[in-house]
């Protein structure tokens, strides 16, 4: 089924922003990108999804291995004891000895879900932990090779790829272009400058290989 994702602004990266724009997706591919009227006219039978803010390429999380193997992501049922934020550092070290395979696998899955909430579609690998490797493969997130980014000295790296200070072009793996895999996110921001200032917590939708995998409620 062909779906058109429309927003007030599309930021392809590597090309000029398009106002009142749309991205057409069929299967796992982008089939068109341009002004809304032109895209909809070319695909009159498509399902149209209207989003606020901007559509941009999915973000690239260079710290994924650290976030998934050196953090514990609590189950909501553990909130009374562990809270809701990821546990790292000394808190993670104290808990690590209590984690059986089931709890650890659950943490990894919740960590991946959390990354999707920040518009993440690409992760720097490799992932040597078997549970992480399996979960990443099943999630559909794209593993890309490369050196791990230096870990922040205090508290570990941020979940938000935009917090690296590299701007939008430096925080994505590839631009949005026709024919590419449909990996993108929608952010509740009026333009690129506002998106970078607000950060990826402004994500409202993440699309992975054409599938809507996260939507803010």
C-alpha positions as CSV (number, residue, x, y, z in Angstrom):
1,X,0.0,0.0,0.0
2,X,1.3,3.4,-0.9
3,X,1.3,6.0,1.9
4,X,1.9,9.8,1.6
5,X,3.4,11.4,4.7
6,X,2.8,15.1,4.7
7,X,4.1,18.0,6.8
8,X,4.6,21.7,6.7
9,X,8.3,21.2,5.9
10,X,10.5,18.4,4.7
11,X,14.3,18.6,5.4
12,X,15.9,16.1,3.0
13,X,19.5,17.0,4.1
14,X,21.8,17.6,1.2
15,X,19.1,19.4,-0.7
16,X,16.9,22.5,-0.1
17,X,14.0,22.2,2.3
18,X,10.6,21.8,0.8
19,X,7.6,23.7,2.2
20,X,4.1,22.2,2.5
21,X,5.7,18.9,1.4
22,X,5.2,15.2,1.3
23,X,7.1,11.9,1.2
24,X,5.4,9.0,-0.7
25,X,6.3,5.5,0.5
26,X,5.6,2.2,-1.0
27,X,6.8,-0.9,0.7
28,X,10.1,0.0,2.3
29,X,11.1,2.6,-0.3
30,X,10.6,6.4,-0.9
31,X,8.9,6.7,-4.2
32,X,8.5,10.5,-4.3
33,X,9.4,13.6,-2.4
34,X,8.3,17.1,-3.1
35,X,5.5,19.7,-2.8
36,X,2.4,18.2,-1.3
37,X,0.1,19.0,-4.2
38,X,2.4,17.4,-6.8
39,X,3.0,14.2,-4.7
40,X,-0.7,13.7,-4.0
41,X,-1.7,14.4,-7.6
42,X,0.7,11.8,-8.7
43,X,-0.6,9.2,-6.2
44,X,-4.4,9.9,-6.0
45,X,-5.2,6.6,-4.3
46,X,-2.6,6.8,-1.6
47,X,-3.4,6.9,2.1
48,X,-2.4,10.4,3.4
49,X,-1.0,10.9,6.8
50,X,-0.8,14.5,8.0
51,X,1.9,15.3,10.6
52,X,2.9,18.6,12.4
53,X,6.4,20.0,12.2
54,X,9.1,18.7,9.9
55,X,10.0,15.4,8.3
56,X,13.7,14.6,8.4
57,X,16.0,11.6,7.8
58,X,16.1,9.2,10.8
59,X,18.9,9.9,13.2
60,X,22.1,8.0,13.7
61,X,22.9,6.9,17.3
62,X,26.7,6.5,17.5
63,X,26.6,5.4,21.2
64,X,24.1,2.5,20.7
65,X,26.5,-0.1,22.0
66,X,27.0,1.8,25.3
67,X,23.4,2.6,25.7
68,X,22.3,-1.0,25.2
69,X,25.1,-2.8,27.1
70,X,26.1,-0.4,29.9
71,X,22.6,0.7,30.8
72,X,19.6,-1.1,32.3
73,X,16.3,0.1,31.0
74,X,13.7,-0.7,33.8
75,X,10.5,-2.5,33.2
76,X,7.5,-0.2,34.1
77,X,6.6,-2.8,36.8
78,X,10.0,-2.0,38.4
79,X,9.4,1.7,38.6
80,X,8.6,1.8,42.3
81,X,12.0,0.4,43.1
82,X,14.2,1.4,40.1
83,X,12.5,4.4,38.7
84,X,11.9,4.9,35.0
85,X,15.1,6.4,33.8
86,X,18.0,4.2,32.4
87,X,20.4,3.1,35.0
88,X,24.1,3.4,34.3
89,X,27.4,3.8,36.2
90,X,27.4,2.6,39.8
91,X,23.6,1.9,39.7
92,X,24.1,-0.4,36.7
93,X,27.1,-2.1,38.3
94,X,25.1,-2.9,41.5
95,X,22.2,-4.4,39.5
96,X,24.2,-6.3,36.8
97,X,24.8,-9.3,39.0
98,X,21.0,-9.8,39.5
99,X,20.2,-9.7,35.7
100,X,19.3,-13.1,34.3
101,X,18.9,-13.6,30.5
102,X,15.2,-12.8,30.5
103,X,15.6,-9.5,32.4
104,X,18.6,-8.5,30.3
105,X,16.8,-9.2,27.0
106,X,13.8,-7.2,28.2
107,X,16.2,-4.3,29.0
108,X,17.7,-4.4,25.5
109,X,14.2,-4.4,23.9
110,X,13.1,-1.4,26.0
111,X,16.3,0.4,25.2
112,X,15.7,0.0,21.4
113,X,12.1,1.2,21.9
114,X,13.5,4.3,23.7
115,X,15.9,5.0,20.8
116,X,12.9,4.9,18.4
117,X,11.2,7.6,20.5
118,X,14.2,9.9,19.6
119,X,13.8,9.4,15.9
120,X,16.7,6.9,15.6
121,X,16.8,4.6,12.6
122,X,20.6,3.9,12.4
123,X,22.9,2.5,15.0
124,X,26.7,2.2,15.0
125,X,27.8,-1.4,15.6
126,X,29.1,-4.0,15.9
127,X,27.1,-5.5,18.7
128,X,28.9,-8.3,20.4
129,X,26.4,-9.1,23.2
130,X,24.2,-11.9,21.8
131,X,21.0,-10.4,23.2
132,X,21.7,-7.0,21.7
133,X,22.7,-8.4,18.4
134,X,19.5,-10.5,18.2
135,X,17.3,-7.6,19.3
136,X,18.8,-5.1,16.8
137,X,18.4,-7.6,14.0
138,X,14.8,-8.2,14.8
139,X,14.0,-4.5,15.3
140,X,14.7,-3.5,11.7
141,X,17.0,-0.7,12.9
142,X,20.0,-0.3,10.5
143,X,23.4,-1.4,11.9
144,X,26.2,0.6,10.3
145,X,29.9,0.1,10.8
146,X,32.1,2.8,12.3
147,X,34.1,3.8,15.3
148,X,32.1,4.3,18.5
149,X,31.9,8.0,19.5
150,X,33.8,9.0,22.7
151,X,31.6,8.5,25.7
152,X,30.7,11.6,27.7
153,X,32.7,11.7,30.9
154,X,29.7,12.4,33.2
155,X,26.8,10.1,33.1
156,X,27.4,8.5,29.7
157,X,26.2,9.6,26.3
158,X,22.8,11.1,25.6
159,X,19.9,9.2,24.1
160,X,19.4,12.2,21.8
161,X,21.7,12.0,18.7
162,X,21.3,15.8,18.2
163,X,22.9,16.4,21.6
164,X,26.3,15.6,20.0
165,X,26.3,19.2,18.6
166,X,26.8,18.1,15.0
167,X,23.6,19.7,13.7
168,X,21.1,17.8,11.6
169,X,23.5,16.9,8.7
170,X,26.0,15.4,11.1
171,X,23.3,13.5,13.0
172,X,21.9,11.4,10.1
173,X,23.4,8.6,8.1
174,X,21.8,9.4,4.7
175,X,19.6,12.0,3.1
176,X,16.0,11.5,2.1
177,X,15.9,10.8,-1.7
178,X,13.6,9.0,-4.0
179,X,14.5,5.3,-4.2
180,X,16.1,5.2,-0.8
181,X,14.9,3.1,2.1
182,X,12.1,4.9,3.9
183,X,13.8,5.6,7.2
184,X,12.7,9.0,8.6
185,X,11.2,10.8,11.5
186,X,8.8,13.6,12.2
187,X,9.7,16.3,14.7
188,X,7.4,18.9,16.3
189,X,9.5,21.9,15.3
190,X,8.9,24.6,12.7
191,X,12.3,24.4,11.0
192,X,15.8,23.0,11.1
193,X,17.1,25.5,13.6
194,X,14.2,24.9,16.0
195,X,14.6,21.2,15.7
196,X,18.3,21.3,16.6
197,X,17.5,23.6,19.5
198,X,14.7,21.5,20.8
199,X,16.5,18.2,20.3
200,X,15.2,14.8,19.2
201,X,12.8,14.6,22.2
202,X,10.5,16.5,19.9
203,X,10.0,13.4,17.8
204,X,6.4,12.5,17.2
205,X,6.8,9.7,14.6
206,X,9.5,7.3,13.5
207,X,9.2,5.4,10.3
208,X,11.5,2.4,9.7
209,X,11.7,0.7,6.3
210,X,8.3,2.2,5.6
211,X,6.7,1.0,8.8
212,X,5.4,3.4,11.5
213,X,7.2,2.0,14.5
214,X,6.7,4.9,16.9
215,X,4.0,7.5,17.4
216,X,3.8,9.8,20.3
217,X,0.4,9.5,22.0
